[in-house]
Amino acid sequence: MLEEVQRVIEEMRPLLHMDGGDVELVDVQGGDVFVRLKGHCIGCPISAMTVKQGLEVALRQQVAGVERVLAVS
């Protein structure tokens, strides 16, 4: 599952780069994916939406077993 999650994150990364942000995969534990936002995503008021409506939706659609995505600092 880790490789599949990383693949999807790599596909999403250019979208974050367009706004000066980035994301790092920290860990996958069961159905939980832990990511760290970087660059302009840190402190951005819509970063929670980026995680839930962007990364989580894409990962749940494309990687079996992903239940939620959580941002860590």
mmCIF file of the N, C-alpha and C atoms, coordinates in Angstrom:
data_MODEL
# 
_entry.id   MODEL 
# 
loop_
_atom_site.group_PDB 
_atom_site.id 
_atom_site.type_symbol 
_atom_site.label_atom_id 
_atom_site.label_alt_id 
_atom_site.label_comp_id 
_atom_site.label_asym_id 
_atom_site.label_entity_id 
_atom_site.label_seq_id 
_atom_site.pdbx_PDB_ins_code 
_atom_site.Cartn_x 
_atom_site.Cartn_y 
_atom_site.Cartn_z 
_atom_site.occupancy 
_atom_site.B_iso_or_equiv 
_atom_site.pdbx_formal_charge 
_atom_site.auth_seq_id 
_atom_site.auth_comp_id 
_atom_site.auth_asym_id 
_atom_site.auth_atom_id 
_atom_site.pdbx_PDB_model_num 
ATOM 1   N N  . MET A 1 1  ? 0.820   -1.191 0.000  1.00 0.00 ? 1  MET A N  1 
ATOM 2   C CA . MET A 1 1  ? 0.000   0.000  0.000  1.00 0.00 ? 1  MET A CA 1 
ATOM 3   C C  . MET A 1 1  ? 0.870   1.263  0.000  1.00 0.00 ? 1  MET A C  1 
ATOM 4   N N  . LEU A 1 2  ? 2.007   1.222  0.672  1.00 0.00 ? 2  LEU A N  1 
ATOM 5   C CA . LEU A 1 2  ? 2.888   2.378  0.778  1.00 0.00 ? 2  LEU A CA 1 
ATOM 6   C C  . LEU A 1 2  ? 3.304   2.900  -0.595 1.00 0.00 ? 2  LEU A C  1 
ATOM 7   N N  . GLU A 1 3  ? 3.671   1.995  -1.491 1.00 0.00 ? 3  GLU A N  1 
ATOM 8   C CA . GLU A 1 3  ? 4.096   2.409  -2.838 1.00 0.00 ? 3  GLU A CA 1 
ATOM 9   C C  . GLU A 1 3  ? 2.954   3.037  -3.617 1.00 0.00 ? 3  GLU A C  1 
ATOM 10  N N  . GLU A 1 4  ? 1.740   2.495  -3.460 1.00 0.00 ? 4  GLU A N  1 
ATOM 11  C CA . GLU A 1 4  ? 0.580   3.066  -4.147 1.00 0.00 ? 4  GLU A CA 1 
ATOM 12  C C  . GLU A 1 4  ? 0.270   4.458  -3.625 1.00 0.00 ? 4  GLU A C  1 
ATOM 13  N N  . VAL A 1 5  ? 0.338   4.635  -2.318 1.00 0.00 ? 5  VAL A N  1 
ATOM 14  C CA . VAL A 1 5  ? 0.094   5.948  -1.713 1.00 0.00 ? 5  VAL A CA 1 
ATOM 15  C C  . VAL A 1 5  ? 1.127   6.949  -2.228 1.00 0.00 ? 5  VAL A C  1 
ATOM 16  N N  . GLN A 1 6  ? 2.384   6.554  -2.247 1.00 0.00 ? 6  GLN A N  1 
ATOM 17  C CA . GLN A 1 6  ? 3.446   7.437  -2.728 1.00 0.00 ? 6  GLN A CA 1 
ATOM 18  C C  . GLN A 1 6  ? 3.213   7.826  -4.187 1.00 0.00 ? 6  GLN A C  1 
ATOM 19  N N  . ARG A 1 7  ? 2.763   6.894  -5.006 1.00 0.00 ? 7  ARG A N  1 
ATOM 20  C CA . ARG A 1 7  ? 2.488   7.177  -6.415 1.00 0.00 ? 7  ARG A CA 1 
ATOM 21  C C  . ARG A 1 7  ? 1.424   8.257  -6.563 1.00 0.00 ? 7  ARG A C  1 
ATOM 22  N N  . VAL A 1 8  ? 0.333   8.143  -5.799 1.00 0.00 ? 8  VAL A N  1 
ATOM 23  C CA . VAL A 1 8  ? -0.751  9.124  -5.875 1.00 0.00 ? 8  VAL A CA 1 
ATOM 24  C C  . VAL A 1 8  ? -0.266  10.478 -5.384 1.00 0.00 ? 8  VAL A C  1 
ATOM 25  N N  . ILE A 1 9  ? 0.507   10.494 -4.318 1.00 0.00 ? 9  ILE A N  1 
ATOM 26  C CA . ILE A 1 9  ? 1.049   11.761 -3.813 1.00 0.00 ? 9  ILE A CA 1 
ATOM 27  C C  . ILE A 1 9  ? 1.939   12.415 -4.873 1.00 0.00 ? 9  ILE A C  1 
ATOM 28  N N  . GLU A 1 10 ? 2.743   11.628 -5.556 1.00 0.00 ? 10 GLU A N  1 
ATOM 29  C CA . GLU A 1 10 ? 3.593   12.175 -6.620 1.00 0.00 ? 10 GLU A CA 1 
ATOM 30  C C  . GLU A 1 10 ? 2.752   12.772 -7.738 1.00 0.00 ? 10 GLU A C  1 
ATOM 31  N N  . GLU A 1 11 ? 1.604   12.172 -8.035 1.00 0.00 ? 11 GLU A N  1 
ATOM 32  C CA . GLU A 1 11 ? 0.704   12.703 -9.058 1.00 0.00 ? 11 GLU A CA 1 
ATOM 33  C C  . GLU A 1 11 ? 0.085   14.030 -8.612 1.00 0.00 ? 11 GLU A C  1 
ATOM 34  N N  . MET A 1 12 ? -0.170  14.179 -7.321 1.00 0.00 ? 12 MET A N  1 
ATOM 35  C CA . MET A 1 12 ? -0.794  15.386 -6.774 1.00 0.00 ? 12 MET A CA 1 
ATOM 36  C C  . MET A 1 12 ? 0.209   16.517 -6.540 1.00 0.00 ? 12 MET A C  1 
ATOM 37  N N  . ARG A 1 13 ? 1.455   16.181 -6.368 1.00 0.00 ? 13 ARG A N  1 
ATOM 38  C CA . ARG A 1 13 ? 2.495   17.148 -6.009 1.00 0.00 ? 13 ARG A CA 1 
ATOM 39  C C  . ARG A 1 13 ? 2.559   18.365 -6.946 1.00 0.00 ? 13 ARG A C  1 
ATOM 40  N N  . PRO A 1 14 ? 2.475   18.213 -8.261 1.00 0.00 ? 14 PRO A N  1 
ATOM 41  C CA . PRO A 1 14 ? 2.539   19.404 -9.131 1.00 0.00 ? 14 PRO A CA 1 
ATOM 42  C C  . PRO A 1 14 ? 1.431   20.426 -8.840 1.00 0.00 ? 14 PRO A C  1 
ATOM 43  N N  . LEU A 1 15 ? 0.272   19.967 -8.412 1.00 0.00 ? 15 LEU A N  1 
ATOM 44  C CA . LEU A 1 15 ? -0.802  20.895 -8.064 1.00 0.00 ? 15 LEU A CA 1 
ATOM 45  C C  . LEU A 1 15 ? -0.419  21.747 -6.856 1.00 0.00 ? 15 LEU A C  1 
ATOM 46  N N  . LEU A 1 16 ? 0.222   21.138 -5.886 1.00 0.00 ? 16 LEU A N  1 
ATOM 47  C CA . LEU A 1 16 ? 0.667   21.876 -4.712 1.00 0.00 ? 16 LEU A CA 1 
ATOM 48  C C  . LEU A 1 16 ? 1.819   22.817 -5.057 1.00 0.00 ? 16 LEU A C  1 
ATOM 49  N N  . HIS A 1 17 ? 2.697   22.382 -5.936 1.00 0.00 ? 17 HIS A N  1 
ATOM 50  C CA . HIS A 1 17 ? 3.832   23.207 -6.347 1.00 0.00 ? 17 HIS A CA 1 
ATOM 51  C C  . HIS A 1 17 ? 3.371   24.496 -7.035 1.00 0.00 ? 17 HIS A C  1 
ATOM 52  N N  . MET A 1 18 ? 2.237   24.441 -7.717 1.00 0.00 ? 18 MET A N  1 
ATOM 53  C CA . MET A 1 18 ? 1.726   25.624 -8.412 1.00 0.00 ? 18 MET A CA 1 
ATOM 54  C C  . MET A 1 18 ? 1.466   26.771 -7.438 1.00 0.00 ? 18 MET A C  1 
ATOM 55  N N  . ASP A 1 19 ? 1.149   26.460 -6.194 1.00 0.00 ? 19 ASP A N  1 
ATOM 56  C CA . ASP A 1 19 ? 0.891   27.483 -5.180 1.00 0.00 ? 19 ASP A CA 1 
ATOM 57  C C  . ASP A 1 19 ? 2.035   27.613 -4.178 1.00 0.00 ? 19 ASP A C  1 
ATOM 58  N N  . GLY A 1 20 ? 3.185   27.032 -4.499 1.00 0.00 ? 20 GLY A N  1 
ATOM 59  C CA . GLY A 1 20 ? 4.343   27.155 -3.625 1.00 0.00 ? 20 GLY A CA 1 
ATOM 60  C C  . GLY A 1 20 ? 4.371   26.182 -2.465 1.00 0.00 ? 20 GLY A C  1 
ATOM 61  N N  . GLY A 1 21 ? 3.516   25.167 -2.514 1.00 0.00 ? 21 GLY A N  1 
ATOM 62  C CA . GLY A 1 21 ? 3.456   24.185 -1.431 1.00 0.00 ? 21 GLY A CA 1 
ATOM 63  C C  . GLY A 1 21 ? 4.052   22.854 -1.830 1.00 0.00 ? 21 GLY A C  1 
ATOM 64  N N  . ASP A 1 22 ? 4.002   21.937 -0.900 1.00 0.00 ? 22 ASP A N  1 
ATOM 65  C CA . ASP A 1 22 ? 4.480   20.582 -1.150 1.00 0.00 ? 22 ASP A CA 1 
ATOM 66  C C  . ASP A 1 22 ? 3.923   19.674 -0.060 1.00 0.00 ? 22 ASP A C  1 
ATOM 67  N N  . VAL A 1 23 ? 4.090   18.386 -0.247 1.00 0.00 ? 23 VAL A N  1 
ATOM 68  C CA . VAL A 1 23 ? 3.613   17.411 0.731  1.00 0.00 ? 23 VAL A CA 1 
ATOM 69  C C  . VAL A 1 23 ? 4.635   16.285 0.817  1.00 0.00 ? 23 VAL A C  1 
ATOM 70  N N  . GLU A 1 24 ? 4.793   15.762 2.019  1.00 0.00 ? 24 GLU A N  1 
ATOM 71  C CA . GLU A 1 24 ? 5.712   14.656 2.275  1.00 0.00 ? 24 GLU A CA 1 
ATOM 72  C C  . GLU A 1 24 ? 4.931   13.518 2.921  1.00 0.00 ? 24 GLU A C  1 
ATOM 73  N N  . LEU A 1 25 ? 5.097   12.321 2.414  1.00 0.00 ? 25 LEU A N  1 
ATOM 74  C CA . LEU A 1 25 ? 4.495   11.143 3.037  1.00 0.00 ? 25 LEU A CA 1 
ATOM 75  C C  . LEU A 1 25 ? 5.319   10.798 4.268  1.00 0.00 ? 25 LEU A C  1 
ATOM 76  N N  . VAL A 1 26 ? 4.656   10.751 5.426  1.00 0.00 ? 26 VAL A N  1 
ATOM 77  C CA . VAL A 1 26 ? 5.338   10.452 6.680  1.00 0.00 ? 26 VAL A CA 1 
ATOM 78  C C  . VAL A 1 26 ? 5.211   8.970  7.009  1.00 0.00 ? 26 VAL A C  1 
ATOM 79  N N  . ASP A 1 27 ? 3.980   8.432  6.922  1.00 0.00 ? 27 ASP A N  1 
ATOM 80  C CA . ASP A 1 27 ? 3.772   7.043  7.319  1.00 0.00 ? 27 ASP A CA 1 
ATOM 81  C C  . ASP A 1 27 ? 2.404   6.585  6.852  1.00 0.00 ? 27 ASP A C  1 
ATOM 82  N N  . VAL A 1 28 ? 2.245   5.283  6.768  1.00 0.00 ? 28 VAL A N  1 
ATOM 83  C CA . VAL A 1 28 ? 0.950   4.654  6.527  1.00 0.00 ? 28 VAL A CA 1 
ATOM 84  C C  . VAL A 1 28 ? 0.783   3.610  7.623  1.00 0.00 ? 28 VAL A C  1 
ATOM 85  N N  . GLN A 1 29 ? -0.309  3.737  8.381  1.00 0.00 ? 29 GLN A N  1 
ATOM 86  C CA . GLN A 1 29 ? -0.597  2.789  9.458  1.00 0.00 ? 29 GLN A CA 1 
ATOM 87  C C  . GLN A 1 29 ? -2.029  2.316  9.282  1.00 0.00 ? 29 GLN A C  1 
ATOM 88  N N  . GLY A 1 30 ? -2.168  1.074  8.871  1.00 0.00 ? 30 GLY A N  1 
ATOM 89  C CA . GLY A 1 30 ? -3.508  0.567  8.586  1.00 0.00 ? 30 GLY A CA 1 
ATOM 90  C C  . GLY A 1 30 ? -4.119  1.383  7.461  1.00 0.00 ? 30 GLY A C  1 
ATOM 91  N N  . GLY A 1 31 ? -5.301  1.930  7.695  1.00 0.00 ? 31 GLY A N  1 
ATOM 92  C CA . GLY A 1 31 ? -5.968  2.758  6.691  1.00 0.00 ? 31 GLY A CA 1 
ATOM 93  C C  . GLY A 1 31 ? -5.673  4.240  6.819  1.00 0.00 ? 31 GLY A C  1 
ATOM 94  N N  . ASP A 1 32 ? -4.785  4.613  7.739  1.00 0.00 ? 32 ASP A N  1 
ATOM 95  C CA . ASP A 1 32 ? -4.446  6.011  7.969  1.00 0.00 ? 32 ASP A CA 1 
ATOM 96  C C  . ASP A 1 32 ? -3.155  6.373  7.246  1.00 0.00 ? 32 ASP A C  1 
ATOM 97  N N  . VAL A 1 33 ? -3.210  7.485  6.521  1.00 0.00 ? 33 VAL A N  1 
ATOM 98  C CA . VAL A 1 33 ? -2.045  8.011  5.827  1.00 0.00 ? 33 VAL A CA 1 
ATOM 99  C C  . VAL A 1 33 ? -1.661  9.316  6.516  1.00 0.00 ? 33 VAL A C  1 
ATOM 100 N N  . PHE A 1 34 ? -0.419  9.420  6.922  1.00 0.00 ? 34 PHE A N  1 
ATOM 101 C CA . PHE A 1 34 ? 0.080   10.612 7.605  1.00 0.00 ? 34 PHE A CA 1 
ATOM 102 C C  . PHE A 1 34 ? 0.984   11.380 6.654  1.00 0.00 ? 34 PHE A C  1 
ATOM 103 N N  . VAL A 1 35 ? 0.678   12.662 6.474  1.00 0.00 ? 35 VAL A N  1 
ATOM 104 C CA . VAL A 1 35 ? 1.452   13.512 5.582  1.00 0.00 ? 35 VAL A CA 1 
ATOM 105 C C  . VAL A 1 35 ? 1.899   14.762 6.324  1.00 0.00 ? 35 VAL A C  1 
ATOM 106 N N  . ARG A 1 36 ? 2.940   15.387 5.795  1.00 0.00 ? 36 ARG A N  1 
ATOM 107 C CA . ARG A 1 36 ? 3.423   16.661 6.329  1.00 0.00 ? 36 ARG A CA 1 
ATOM 108 C C  . ARG A 1 36 ? 3.369   17.668 5.178  1.00 0.00 ? 36 ARG A C  1 
ATOM 109 N N  . LEU A 1 37 ? 2.631   18.756 5.405  1.00 0.00 ? 37 LEU A N  1 
ATOM 110 C CA . LEU A 1 37 ? 2.568   19.821 4.415  1.00 0.00 ? 37 LEU A CA 1 
ATOM 111 C C  . LEU A 1 37 ? 3.808   20.692 4.546  1.00 0.00 ? 37 LEU A C  1 
ATOM 112 N N  . LYS A 1 38 ? 4.266   21.213 3.407  1.00 0.00 ? 38 LYS A N  1 
ATOM 113 C CA . LYS A 1 38 ? 5.495   21.992 3.389  1.00 0.00 ? 38 LYS A CA 1 
ATOM 114 C C  . LYS A 1 38 ? 5.295   23.253 2.556  1.00 0.00 ? 38 LYS A C  1 
ATOM 115 N N  . GLY A 1 39 ? 6.264   24.131 2.612  1.00 0.00 ? 39 GLY A N  1 
ATOM 116 C CA . GLY A 1 39 ? 6.226   25.352 1.809  1.00 0.00 ? 39 GLY A CA 1 
ATOM 117 C C  . GLY A 1 39 ? 5.065   26.243 2.200  1.00 0.00 ? 39 GLY A C  1 
ATOM 118 N N  . HIS A 1 40 ? 4.404   26.821 1.201  1.00 0.00 ? 40 HIS A N  1 
ATOM 119 C CA . HIS A 1 40 ? 3.298   27.737 1.461  1.00 0.00 ? 40 HIS A CA 1 
ATOM 120 C C  . HIS A 1 40 ? 2.079   27.051 2.060  1.00 0.00 ? 40 HIS A C  1 
ATOM 121 N N  . CYS A 1 41 ? 2.043   25.734 2.059  1.00 0.00 ? 41 CYS A N  1 
ATOM 122 C CA . CYS A 1 41 ? 0.918   25.011 2.676  1.00 0.00 ? 41 CYS A CA 1 
ATOM 123 C C  . CYS A 1 41 ? 0.942   25.146 4.199  1.00 0.00 ? 41 CYS A C  1 
ATOM 124 N N  . ILE A 1 42 ? 2.118   25.392 4.767  1.00 0.00 ? 42 ILE A N  1 
ATOM 125 C CA . ILE A 1 42 ? 2.230   25.528 6.221  1.00 0.00 ? 42 ILE A CA 1 
ATOM 126 C C  . ILE A 1 42 ? 1.508   26.806 6.639  1.00 0.00 ? 42 ILE A C  1 
ATOM 127 N N  . GLY A 1 43 ? 0.513   26.655 7.476  1.00 0.00 ? 43 GLY A N  1 
ATOM 128 C CA . GLY A 1 43 ? -0.234  27.806 7.970  1.00 0.00 ? 43 GLY A CA 1 
ATOM 129 C C  . GLY A 1 43 ? -1.269  28.349 7.012  1.00 0.00 ? 43 GLY A C  1 
ATOM 130 N N  . CYS A 1 44 ? -1.394  27.762 5.850  1.00 0.00 ? 44 CYS A N  1 
ATOM 131 C CA . CYS A 1 44 ? -2.383  28.231 4.876  1.00 0.00 ? 44 CYS A CA 1 
ATOM 132 C C  . CYS A 1 44 ? -3.791  27.951 5.403  1.00 0.00 ? 44 CYS A C  1 
ATOM 133 N N  . PRO A 1 45 ? -4.701  28.919 5.289  1.00 0.00 ? 45 PRO A N  1 
ATOM 134 C CA . PRO A 1 45 ? -6.046  28.719 5.823  1.00 0.00 ? 45 PRO A CA 1 
ATOM 135 C C  . PRO A 1 45 ? -6.835  27.599 5.140  1.00 0.00 ? 45 PRO A C  1 
ATOM 136 N N  . ILE A 1 46 ? -6.445  27.228 3.929  1.00 0.00 ? 46 ILE A N  1 
ATOM 137 C CA . ILE A 1 46 ? -7.184  26.144 3.271  1.00 0.00 ? 46 ILE A CA 1 
ATOM 138 C C  . ILE A 1 46 ? -6.402  24.825 3.249  1.00 0.00 ? 46 ILE A C  1 
ATOM 139 N N  . SER A 1 47 ? -5.368  24.729 4.068  1.00 0.00 ? 47 SER A N  1 
ATOM 140 C CA . SER A 1 47 ? -4.571  23.499 4.073  1.00 0.00 ? 47 SER A CA 1 
ATOM 141 C C  . SER A 1 47 ? -5.393  22.291 4.520  1.00 0.00 ? 47 SER A C  1 
ATOM 142 N N  . ALA A 1 48 ? -6.326  22.483 5.450  1.00 0.00 ? 48 ALA A N  1 
ATOM 143 C CA . ALA A 1 48 ? -7.173  21.362 5.881  1.00 0.00 ? 48 ALA A CA 1 
ATOM 144 C C  . ALA A 1 48 ? -8.019  20.867 4.712  1.00 0.00 ? 48 ALA A C  1 
ATOM 145 N N  . MET A 1 49 ? -8.493  21.779 3.871  1.00 0.00 ? 49 MET A N  1 
ATOM 146 C CA . MET A 1 49 ? -9.274  21.389 2.701  1.00 0.00 ? 49 MET A CA 1 
ATOM 147 C C  . MET A 1 49 ? -8.394  20.668 1.682  1.00 0.00 ? 49 MET A C  1 
ATOM 148 N N  . THR A 1 50 ? -7.156  21.121 1.566  1.00 0.00 ? 50 THR A N  1 
ATOM 149 C CA . THR A 1 50 ? -6.214  20.455 0.658  1.00 0.00 ? 50 THR A CA 1 
ATOM 150 C C  . THR A 1 50 ? -6.034  19.001 1.069  1.00 0.00 ? 50 THR A C  1 
ATOM 151 N N  . VAL A 1 51 ? -5.911  18.765 2.360  1.00 0.00 ? 51 VAL A N  1 
ATOM 152 C CA . VAL A 1 51 ? -5.706  17.404 2.863  1.00 0.00 ? 51 VAL A CA 1 
ATOM 153 C C  . VAL A 1 51 ? -6.975  16.577 2.676  1.00 0.00 ? 51 VAL A C  1 
ATOM 154 N N  . LYS A 1 52 ? -8.116  17.088 3.122  1.00 0.00 ? 52 LYS A N  1 
ATOM 155 C CA . LYS A 1 52 ? -9.359  16.302 3.114  1.00 0.00 ? 52 LYS A CA 1 
ATOM 156 C C  . LYS A 1 52 ? -10.003 16.202 1.731  1.00 0.00 ? 52 LYS A C  1 
ATOM 157 N N  . GLN A 1 53 ? -10.121 17.334 1.045  1.00 0.00 ? 53 GLN A N  1 
ATOM 158 C CA . GLN A 1 53 ? -10.825 17.339 -0.245 1.00 0.00 ? 53 GLN A CA 1 
ATOM 159 C C  . GLN A 1 53 ? -9.900  17.050 -1.427 1.00 0.00 ? 53 GLN A C  1 
ATOM 160 N N  . GLY A 1 54 ? -8.616  17.150 -1.216 1.00 0.00 ? 54 GLY A N  1 
ATOM 161 C CA . GLY A 1 54 ? -7.667  16.870 -2.289 1.00 0.00 ? 54 GLY A CA 1 
ATOM 162 C C  . GLY A 1 54 ? -6.995  15.525 -2.126 1.00 0.00 ? 54 GLY A C  1 
ATOM 163 N N  . LEU A 1 55 ? -6.073  15.467 -1.180 1.00 0.00 ? 55 LEU A N  1 
ATOM 164 C CA . LEU A 1 55 ? -5.293  14.247 -0.991 1.00 0.00 ? 55 LEU A CA 1 
ATOM 165 C C  . LEU A 1 55 ? -6.147  13.062 -0.546 1.00 0.00 ? 55 LEU A C  1 
ATOM 166 N N  . GLU A 1 56 ? -7.002  13.272 0.446  1.00 0.00 ? 56 GLU A N  1 
ATOM 167 C CA . GLU A 1 56 ? -7.784  12.147 0.963  1.00 0.00 ? 56 GLU A CA 1 
ATOM 168 C C  . GLU A 1 56 ? -8.735  11.594 -0.093 1.00 0.00 ? 56 GLU A C  1 
ATOM 169 N N  . VAL A 1 57 ? -9.403  12.462 -0.815 1.00 0.00 ? 57 VAL A N  1 
ATOM 170 C CA . VAL A 1 57 ? -10.332 11.995 -1.850 1.00 0.00 ? 57 VAL A CA 1 
ATOM 171 C C  . VAL A 1 57 ? -9.571  11.195 -2.910 1.00 0.00 ? 57 VAL A C  1 
ATOM 172 N N  . ALA A 1 58 ? -8.458  11.731 -3.390 1.00 0.00 ? 58 ALA A N  1 
ATOM 173 C CA . ALA A 1 58 ? -7.680  11.033 -4.423 1.00 0.00 ? 58 ALA A CA 1 
ATOM 174 C C  . ALA A 1 58 ? -7.163  9.692  -3.921 1.00 0.00 ? 58 ALA A C  1 
ATOM 175 N N  . LEU A 1 59 ? -6.643  9.678  -2.691 1.00 0.00 ? 59 LEU A N  1 
ATOM 176 C CA . LEU A 1 59 ? -6.099  8.427  -2.160 1.00 0.00 ? 59 LEU A CA 1 
ATOM 177 C C  . LEU A 1 59 ? -7.189  7.390  -1.925 1.00 0.00 ? 59 LEU A C  1 
ATOM 178 N N  . ARG A 1 60 ? -8.334  7.801  -1.406 1.00 0.00 ? 60 ARG A N  1 
ATOM 179 C CA . ARG A 1 60 ? -9.422  6.845  -1.170 1.00 0.00 ? 60 ARG A CA 1 
ATOM 180 C C  . ARG A 1 60 ? -9.950  6.266  -2.481 1.00 0.00 ? 60 ARG A C  1 
ATOM 181 N N  . GLN A 1 61 ? -9.941  7.068  -3.532 1.00 0.00 ? 61 GLN A N  1 
ATOM 182 C CA . GLN A 1 61 ? -10.421 6.590  -4.829 1.00 0.00 ? 61 GLN A CA 1 
ATOM 183 C C  . GLN A 1 61 ? -9.434  5.648  -5.495 1.00 0.00 ? 61 GLN A C  1 
ATOM 184 N N  . GLN A 1 62 ? -8.145  5.882  -5.281 1.00 0.00 ? 62 GLN A N  1 
ATOM 185 C CA . GLN A 1 62 ? -7.143  5.159  -6.050 1.00 0.00 ? 62 GLN A CA 1 
ATOM 186 C C  . GLN A 1 62 ? -6.388  4.063  -5.294 1.00 0.00 ? 62 GLN A C  1 
ATOM 187 N N  . VAL A 1 63 ? -6.476  4.074  -3.963 1.00 0.00 ? 63 VAL A N  1 
ATOM 188 C CA . VAL A 1 63 ? -5.713  3.093  -3.179 1.00 0.00 ? 63 VAL A CA 1 
ATOM 189 C C  . VAL A 1 63 ? -6.667  2.366  -2.233 1.00 0.00 ? 63 VAL A C  1 
ATOM 190 N N  . ALA A 1 64 ? -6.851  1.093  -2.476 1.00 0.00 ? 64 ALA A N  1 
ATOM 191 C CA . ALA A 1 64 ? -7.731  0.293  -1.618 1.00 0.00 ? 64 ALA A CA 1 
ATOM 192 C C  . ALA A 1 64 ? -7.201  0.275  -0.188 1.00 0.00 ? 64 ALA A C  1 
ATOM 193 N N  . GLY A 1 65 ? -8.094  0.483  0.757  1.00 0.00 ? 65 GLY A N  1 
ATOM 194 C CA . GLY A 1 65 ? -7.738  0.418  2.153  1.00 0.00 ? 65 GLY A CA 1 
ATOM 195 C C  . GLY A 1 65 ? -7.474  1.746  2.819  1.00 0.00 ? 65 GLY A C  1 
ATOM 196 N N  . VAL A 1 66 ? -7.283  2.810  2.045  1.00 0.00 ? 66 VAL A N  1 
ATOM 197 C CA . VAL A 1 66 ? -7.067  4.122  2.651  1.00 0.00 ? 66 VAL A CA 1 
ATOM 198 C C  . VAL A 1 66 ? -8.394  4.621  3.200  1.00 0.00 ? 66 VAL A C  1 
ATOM 199 N N  . GLU A 1 67 ? -8.411  4.965  4.479  1.00 0.00 ? 67 GLU A N  1 
ATOM 200 C CA . GLU A 1 67 ? -9.613  5.457  5.136  1.00 0.00 ? 67 GLU A CA 1 
ATOM 201 C C  . GLU A 1 67 ? -9.576  6.957  5.385  1.00 0.00 ? 67 GLU A C  1 
ATOM 202 N N  . ARG A 1 68 ? -8.408  7.464  5.795  1.00 0.00 ? 68 ARG A N  1 
ATOM 203 C CA . ARG A 1 68 ? -8.299  8.901  6.040  1.00 0.00 ? 68 ARG A CA 1 
ATOM 204 C C  . ARG A 1 68 ? -6.858  9.350  5.906  1.00 0.00 ? 68 ARG A C  1 
ATOM 205 N N  . VAL A 1 69 ? -6.720  10.654 5.670  1.00 0.00 ? 69 VAL A N  1 
ATOM 206 C CA . VAL A 1 69 ? -5.406  11.275 5.565  1.00 0.00 ? 69 VAL A CA 1 
ATOM 207 C C  . VAL A 1 69 ? -5.312  12.318 6.667  1.00 0.00 ? 69 VAL A C  1 
ATOM 208 N N  . LEU A 1 70 ? -4.223  12.265 7.406  1.00 0.00 ? 70 LEU A N  1 
ATOM 209 C CA . LEU A 1 70 ? -4.023  13.162 8.535  1.00 0.00 ? 70 LEU A CA 1 
ATOM 210 C C  . LEU A 1 70 ? -2.729  13.936 8.352  1.00 0.00 ? 70 LEU A C  1 
ATOM 211 N N  . ALA A 1 71 ? -2.802  15.253 8.549  1.00 0.00 ? 71 ALA A N  1 
ATOM 212 C CA . ALA A 1 71 ? -1.604  16.098 8.458  1.00 0.00 ? 71 ALA A CA 1 
ATOM 213 C C  . ALA A 1 71 ? -0.933  16.134 9.832  1.00 0.00 ? 71 ALA A C  1 
ATOM 214 N N  . VAL A 1 72 ? 0.368   15.968 9.836  1.00 0.00 ? 72 VAL A N  1 
ATOM 215 C CA . VAL A 1 72 ? 1.163   16.058 11.062 1.00 0.00 ? 72 VAL A CA 1 
ATOM 216 C C  . VAL A 1 72 ? 2.182   17.195 10.888 1.00 0.00 ? 72 VAL A C  1 
ATOM 217 N N  . SER A 1 73 ? 2.687   17.683 12.012 1.00 0.00 ? 73 SER A N  1 
ATOM 218 C CA . SER A 1 73 ? 3.691   18.764 11.895 1.00 0.00 ? 73 SER A CA 1 
ATOM 219 C C  . SER A 1 73 ? 5.075   18.238 12.126 1.00 0.00 ? 73 SER A C  1 
# 
